[in-house]
Amino acid sequence: MQRRGPALPDFPWDSLADHAAKARTHPGGVVDLSVGTPVDPVPAVIQAALSSVADVPGYPTTHGTPELRAAFVAAVERRYGIAGLPPEAVLPTIGSKELVAWLPTLLGVGPGDVVAVPSVAYPTYEVGALLAGATVVRLADGEEPPAGTKLVWLNSPSNPTGRVLSASQLRDAVAAARAVGAVVASDECYLALPWDAEPVSVLHPSVVDSFDGVLAVHSLSKSSSLAGYRAGFVTGDPELVAGLLELRKHAGMIVPRPVQEAMRAALEDDEHVAEQRSRYLARREVLKPALEAAGFTVSHSEAGLYLWSSRGEDAWETISWLADRGILAAPGTFYGPEGEKHVRIALTATDERIAAAAERLKA
């Protein structure tokens, strides 16, 4: 049967198969630092909330329970200083990746339109544009989007680089997008993991005076170890969120009711977030100096779950060098041509595996 639908790039992680196989032959087993998937237990308070509504048989609401949306509003004000967010402008999503992939389509972006993404960026920004039939433009630092741009993606802290944009840089980016009539979508999934810089939301009053034309995408995957639950949100401009809600109702894009309850519990409890941040910080303090001692340069990486690292050579040569030592990482080419001499190394492994990687880097 002939394949239909838009032509998409090959799924990047499939190209790591041979290197993964080589890394697995290491006598001490593989240390997989390629995919940023949580490895720590789901906090008990969240597990209890999930099971507390396991016997609810009816359909959940696409908009989420009022209690969930209220918990989100309170949490982002308490944690990130986002004030004045109306609860009706909060929409739970089935993780953040599906929202990123389908946002251009849901916003009515299509052929002839431009989606602008960072020069080094999460691959799903491009995939979402291609699904909608739009053209992708990669913007250098401070570069303004061209005429015809309908959606501008921002990402701070960045995946993969860990770079943090200042409030001033975010203000300028929002102004440039508004000047060409584009919606701004800010991917803020790593906002809860600051190290050397304090990230700010695009919805913070130091960045915008109004939420008009601006959306923020949030996730509980990293801060609450809920990648398996698929727990995300989109919020911001009430009119845009209302439009997304109507379309998602028709499409059946609904977060399951037990997951909604788990999300509410995660948002109401800050203690587990602080504990998880401490775990990642401890792993970072082991892995970053080990990489630098092994001759790597770690760039940016001021926040988030990754160390953006380089040996000054082609990324795939570095991937092979690491695989010889039983370590698997992601080549920077997954994130755009400018990543050709970098690898993304995740902090998402157990303390024991991080320690093993640090020891192997000495070889």
N, C-alpha and C positions, 0 to 999 in steps of 0.2 A: 504494500500500500504506500502511495506517495505521501510523504509527510506534508502537513499543511500548517499554516501559521507563520509567524515571523521567524526569520533566520536569526538564531541566537548564537553567541560564542559557545564553544565547547565548555562544559562545566569544568572550571579550573582545577578543582581538587582531584579530578580523574587523572590529570597529568602527573600527579605525585606518586602514582601507584608503584612504579619501579623503585623510586627512592625509599618509599615506605617499606617495601619488601626488603631492601638492603638494610635499612635501619633495624628491622625486626630480627636480623641475624646476629645482632650484637649479643655476646654472651650474657650481658646483664639485662637484656630486653630493651625495647624501644623506649625512648623518652619523647612522647609526642607533644611538641610545642607548636603544632601547625594550626589546628582549629581552636578557636577560643571558646571551647565548651567547658562549662563548670564541672568540677570534680568533687566539690565539697557537698556535704549532706544538705538537703532542703531543711531549713529551720523548723523545729517542732511546732512552733506557733502557726506556721503556714500549713503544715501537714494536717494539723487539727482542724483548721478552718476548712480545708478542702473536704475532709471527711464529714464535717458537720452538716453539709447539705447534699450528701451522697444519695439521699432518698427523695430528692425533689424531682418529680417525673416530668414536669411541664417544660415547654420551650423557654429558654432564657431570652431576655430582651437584647437586641443588638446594641442599644445605647448603654447597657449595663445598669446595675441596680443604682438607685439614688445614693445608697450608702457607699458604694464603690466610688462613684464620681466625687462625692463629698470628701472621701478619704484621700483621693488624688489631689484635689484642690488644697486641702490642708497640708498634705505632705510636701508638695512642691513649694508652697509658701514657707513652710518651716525649714525645709532642707536647702532650697535654692533661692529664696527671696522673690519668687514670682507672686505678685499681688494682683488682686482684682480679676482673677480668672473665674468666669461664670461656670457653674457645674454643668450646664447644658452644652458647654463648649469642650467637654471631655468625652472621648470616645475610645472604649477599649478595643484592642485589635488582637488578632491571633498571632502574637509575637510582633516584632517590628519588621521582619523581612518581608512578610506578605504585604504589609502596608507600603513599604518602600517600592516593591515590585509593581504594585497596582495603582499607586497614587497618580502617576501621569494619566492613566486611562480614566480613573475616577474623576479627575479634574477636567476631563475633556481635551487633554492634549492629544494631538494627532499628527498625521502627515503634514509636512510643511512647517511644523513648529519645532522649536529648539528647547532642549533640556540641558542646562548648564550644570556641570559637576566639577568638583575640585580636580586639579591636575593628577593627583594621586588619591584614589578614592575606592571606597567599598564597591565591588563590582555590580551589585544589584541596582545601583543608581542607573547605570548604563542599560542593564537588562530591562528595567522598568520603562525606560524611554523607548527601547526597541520594541517591546510588547505593544506600546501605543503607536508605533510607526513613526516616532519623532526622530529628529537628528540630535546627536549628542555633541556637545562642545565642552572641552576641558579647559578650565580657566586657570591661568597662572595666578600667583598671589597678587591680589589687588586689581586684577584685570576685570573690567566691566563686562557684563553679558551683552551679546550682540542684539540688534533689533530682531524681533521674531521669537525671542526667548519667552517661554510661557511658565517655566519652572526653574528655579535655581536651588540646587542642593548645597547646604552648608553642613559641616561636620566638625564639631568641636566638643570634646576632645576627639581627635581624628582616629579612625580606623583606616589605615594601618599605622600611621606615623606617631600617634599620641600627641600631636601638636594641639596647643590650646590657643584659640583666637581671643584677643582682648575684646572688651566691650566696644572700644572704638572701632576695631576691625569689623566686628559684627554690625555695628551701626552703618558703617560705610557700605557693607555688602547689602544690607537691607535697602538702603537708599538707592543703590545702583539697580537693584532688581525692580524696585517700585518705579524707577524712572523709565523702564522699558515695559512696564505693565505685567511683570512676572510675579507669580506666587513664590514666596520663600518657604522652603521646607528645611528645617534644621534638625539633623539627626543628633540627638543628645543622649544616646544610649549609654555613654561612659561618663556622664556628668558626676556620678557619685564616687568616682575613683581619681581624685586629684593627688599628685605627688609633688612636683616642683612648681606648679602653677595652679591657680584657683580658677577653674572654668566657670563661665557664666552662661545662663540660658539666653537664647534669642528673645525670650519673652520677658526678661528682667527689665525693670524700669530704667536701668542705665543704658539699655539698648534701644527700646522702642517706647514711644508715647502712646501708641495704640497697637492692637493686635491685627489691624487691617492687613489682609494679604499675607499673613505670616502663620505658619504652622510649626509646631515642635513635635518631634517623634521621641517617645520615651520607651524604655524597656526595663523589666525587672529581671531579665536573664542574668545579668552580671552582678548587680548589687544584692540580689536575693537568691541567687543560684536557681533560677526558675526557667532555664532554657527549655527544659522538658515540658513545662506547663504551657508554653507559648503565651506569654503575658506581656502585652505592650499597650501603648496608648498613642493617640494623636490628639493634639489640643491646639488652641490658639484662636484664630479668627472664628467667631461664632457662626457667621454665615457660611464659611467654607466647611466647617465641621458639620453643620446641618445638612449641607449638600452631600457630604460623604456618608452621613448617617442614612439618608434616604436611599442612596444607591446600594449601600451595604445591606439594608433591609431586604431589598429586592434580590440581592445575590446570595443571601443566606450566610453572610460573613459574620458569624456570631461566636463570641467567646463562651465556652461552656459554663453553666452556672456554678459548678464546684470551683472552677478556675477563677471565676469572678470573686468568689468568697475568699479564696486564697490570696488573690491580689489585694483585696481590701485589708486583710490581716498584714500583709507585707508592707503596705503603705502606712499602717498605723503603728508599726513597730520599728523604731530607729536603731535599737540595740543590735539586732542581727546584721544590719547594714554596716555599722561600725566594726563589728567583729569580722565580717567578710573583707572589708577594706584592710584591716590589720593583717589578715592572712596573705593577701596579695602583696602588701607592702613588704612583708617579711621575705616572700619569694623573690621579689624584685631586688631586695638588698643582697640576696645571694647570687642571683643570676647576672645582674648588670655588671658588677665588678669582675665576675668570671669571664664574661664576654670581652670586656675591655682588656683584661690581662692576656687573653688569647689573640689580641690584635684587631678586634672589632672596634669600629667607631659606632657609638649609639647616638643617633640624632633625634632631636625633639623628645618624644617619649615622656613628656611632662605629666601625662595623665593617661588613664586607661589601662588596658590589659596587655599591652604589647611593647616590645623593645625593637625599634626600627634600626636595624643593624647592618653594617657593611664591612667587608674586607677589601673594598676597592676593586672588586672583580665582578664578572657576570654573576647574576643572582643564582643561576643554575649550578655554577661551579661551587658556590658557597653551599647550596643545598646538598650537593654531592659530598663535599668535605664534612658537613655535619652528619650526613647519613652514614659515612664511614665510622663515625663515633657513636652510632646508634641514636642520633638526635634527628627528629623530623621538624622542619620549619616550613614556612610558606614563602615562595619567591616573591619579590616585590613586583615582578611583572604581572602578577594577578591583579594589581591595583592601578595599572597604567604604565605607559612606556617610561615615564620618569622614575619608576621603581626598579629599573633594570640592574642596578648594582646594590640593591638592598634585599634583605630578608626580614620577614616579620616573625618575631619570636614571642610566643605567648607565655604568660605567667600562669596559665591554667593547667597546672599539673600538681600532683601532691607534693608535699614538702620533701618526701623521700626521692621522688623523681627529679625535682628541681636540684636537689643536692647531687644526685647522680650525674645530671647534665653538667653541673659546675665542675665536678671531678673529671669528667671526660674531656672537657674543654682544655684541660692542662696537657693532654696527650698530643 
